[in-house]
Amino acid sequence: MVRVNRRGQVVLAAAVVVAVALVPMFVAYLQLGHPPDAAAEAARADGVADERRYLQRATTTATEDARTGPPDGTFRRLNASLGNATARLAARGAARDRSYRVGYAPETATRIAREDCPGGENRAFGPCDAVAGVVLQPRANTTAVVAVALSLRVRSPRGTTNATVVVRPPA
């Protein structure tokens, strides 16, 4: 009589189960070296993603501050508030071994005033006017800031990066 030893079959089946369980882990390990997200990599590569966010927040705050007071001083108040924000950015850059130069982008503001000025038949707004890099529009006896166009130059040991930041504050 021949005895069939099933222990070998059980060991073989267990080895197959372990091998099948290791396949997803091996595939996951291979994916750790996958190419990064192109958009996120481009934002990091230009080196100004943090600065863009900072300027967007600072400009939004500055436009809110500029709304208080008489309409004829809107640009002056906005300019003063942005000047303070860019001074803080410069101090922050010195701590990070970078230098920043922030200024207005009048060409971009002129294009926005010409091509993208809010209006329409149900709106009683005046025409947009680009003052330096700020697009202003008269609305109901006030001056609204439609957009602020800023040019940003970042110099670091890795090189120089130029960017244009356009902020459209909430109405």
C-alpha positions as CSV (number, residue, x, y, z in Angstrom):
1,M,0.0,0.0,0.0
2,V,1.3,3.4,-1.0
3,R,0.9,6.3,1.5
4,V,0.4,9.7,0.1
5,N,2.2,12.3,2.0
6,R,0.1,15.5,1.9
7,R,2.6,17.6,3.9
8,G,4.5,18.5,0.7
9,Q,1.4,19.7,-1.0
10,V,0.4,21.9,2.0
11,V,3.9,23.4,2.1
12,L,3.8,24.1,-1.6
13,A,0.3,25.7,-1.3
14,A,1.5,27.9,1.6
15,A,4.5,29.0,-0.5
16,V,2.2,30.0,-3.4
17,V,-0.1,32.0,-1.0
18,V,2.9,33.9,0.5
19,A,4.3,34.6,-3.0
20,V,1.0,35.9,-4.2
21,A,0.8,38.1,-1.1
22,L,4.2,39.5,-1.7
23,V,3.4,40.6,-5.3
24,P,1.4,43.7,-4.4
25,M,4.1,44.8,-1.9
26,F,6.8,44.4,-4.6
27,V,4.7,46.4,-7.0
28,A,4.2,49.1,-4.4
29,Y,7.9,49.2,-3.7
30,L,8.6,49.7,-7.4
31,Q,6.2,52.6,-7.5
32,L,8.1,54.5,-4.8
33,G,10.4,55.7,-7.6
34,H,7.6,56.9,-9.9
35,P,8.0,60.2,-11.6
36,P,6.5,63.1,-9.5
37,D,3.4,65.0,-10.4
38,A,4.3,67.4,-13.2
39,A,2.3,70.4,-12.0
40,A,3.6,70.1,-8.5
41,E,7.1,69.6,-9.7
42,A,6.8,72.7,-12.0
43,A,5.6,74.8,-9.1
44,R,8.6,73.7,-7.0
45,A,11.0,74.1,-9.9
46,D,10.3,77.7,-10.4
47,G,10.9,78.3,-6.8
48,V,8.3,80.9,-6.3
49,A,5.2,78.9,-5.2
50,D,5.5,80.1,-1.5
51,E,6.1,83.7,-2.6
52,R,3.1,83.6,-4.9
53,R,0.9,82.5,-2.1
54,Y,2.3,85.1,0.2
55,L,1.8,87.9,-2.3
56,Q,-1.8,86.7,-3.0
57,R,-2.6,86.8,0.7
58,A,-0.9,90.1,1.2
59,T,-2.6,91.7,-1.8
60,T,-6.0,90.5,-0.8
61,T,-5.4,92.0,2.7
62,A,-4.1,95.2,1.2
63,T,-7.2,95.6,-1.0
64,E,-9.5,95.1,1.9
65,D,-7.6,97.8,3.8
66,A,-7.7,100.1,0.8
67,R,-11.5,99.9,0.6
68,T,-11.7,101.8,3.9
69,G,-11.5,105.6,3.3
70,P,-12.3,108.0,0.5
71,P,-12.3,106.5,-3.0
72,D,-9.6,109.0,-4.3
73,G,-7.0,107.5,-2.0
74,T,-7.6,103.8,-2.8
75,F,-4.4,103.4,-4.9
76,R,-2.3,105.3,-2.3
77,R,-3.5,103.1,0.6
78,L,-3.1,99.9,-1.5
79,N,0.4,101.0,-2.4
80,A,1.4,101.7,1.2
81,S,0.0,98.4,2.4
82,L,1.7,96.4,-0.3
83,G,5.0,98.2,0.4
84,N,4.8,96.9,4.0
85,A,4.1,93.4,2.8
86,T,7.0,93.4,0.3
87,A,9.4,94.7,3.0
88,R,8.3,91.7,5.2
89,L,8.9,89.4,2.2
90,A,12.4,90.8,1.7
91,A,13.3,90.3,5.4
92,R,12.0,86.7,5.2
93,G,14.0,86.1,2.0
94,A,17.2,87.3,3.7
95,A,16.7,84.6,6.3
96,R,16.4,82.0,3.5
97,D,19.4,83.2,1.5
98,R,17.2,84.7,-1.2
99,S,16.6,88.2,-2.4
100,Y,13.2,89.4,-3.7
101,R,12.3,92.3,-5.9
102,V,8.6,92.9,-6.1
103,G,7.1,95.6,-8.3
104,Y,4.0,96.3,-10.3
105,A,3.5,94.8,-13.8
106,P,1.8,97.7,-15.7
107,E,1.7,95.8,-19.0
108,T,-0.2,93.0,-17.5
109,A,-2.6,95.4,-15.7
110,T,-3.2,97.3,-18.9
111,R,-4.1,94.1,-20.7
112,I,-6.5,93.1,-17.9
113,A,-8.1,96.5,-18.0
114,R,-8.6,96.3,-21.7
115,E,-9.6,92.7,-22.1
116,D,-11.1,91.6,-18.8
117,C,-12.9,94.5,-17.3
118,P,-16.2,93.5,-15.5
119,G,-19.2,95.1,-17.2
120,G,-22.3,94.3,-19.1
121,E,-25.8,95.6,-19.6
122,N,-26.9,95.0,-16.1
123,R,-23.9,96.5,-14.4
124,A,-23.5,100.3,-13.9
125,F,-19.8,100.2,-13.7
126,G,-17.4,102.7,-15.2
127,P,-14.5,101.7,-17.4
128,C,-11.4,100.0,-15.9
129,D,-8.3,102.1,-15.6
130,A,-4.8,100.6,-15.1
131,V,-2.7,102.7,-12.7
132,A,0.8,101.3,-12.5
133,G,0.0,97.6,-11.9
134,V,-3.4,98.1,-10.4
135,V,-6.7,97.8,-12.3
136,L,-9.3,100.2,-10.8
137,Q,-13.0,100.6,-11.7
138,P,-15.5,103.2,-10.4
139,R,-18.5,101.5,-8.8
140,A,-21.3,103.3,-7.0
141,N,-19.3,106.3,-5.8
142,T,-16.4,104.1,-4.8
143,T,-13.3,102.8,-6.5
144,A,-13.0,99.0,-6.7
145,V,-9.7,97.2,-7.1
146,V,-10.4,94.7,-9.9
147,A,-6.9,93.2,-10.1
148,V,-3.3,93.8,-9.0
149,A,-0.5,92.6,-11.3
150,L,2.9,92.2,-9.6
151,S,6.3,91.2,-11.0
152,L,8.4,89.1,-8.8
153,R,12.1,88.4,-9.2
154,V,13.7,85.8,-6.9
155,R,17.5,85.5,-6.7
156,S,19.0,82.5,-4.9
157,P,22.2,80.5,-5.1
158,R,20.3,78.2,-7.5
159,G,19.6,81.1,-10.0
160,T,17.2,83.8,-10.8
161,T,13.5,83.3,-11.4
162,N,11.0,85.9,-12.8
163,A,7.3,85.5,-12.4
164,T,4.1,87.6,-12.7
165,V,1.5,87.3,-10.0
166,V,-2.0,88.5,-10.8
167,V,-4.4,88.8,-7.8
168,R,-8.1,89.3,-8.3
169,P,-9.4,90.3,-4.9
170,P,-12.9,89.3,-4.0
171,A,-15.5,92.0,-4.8
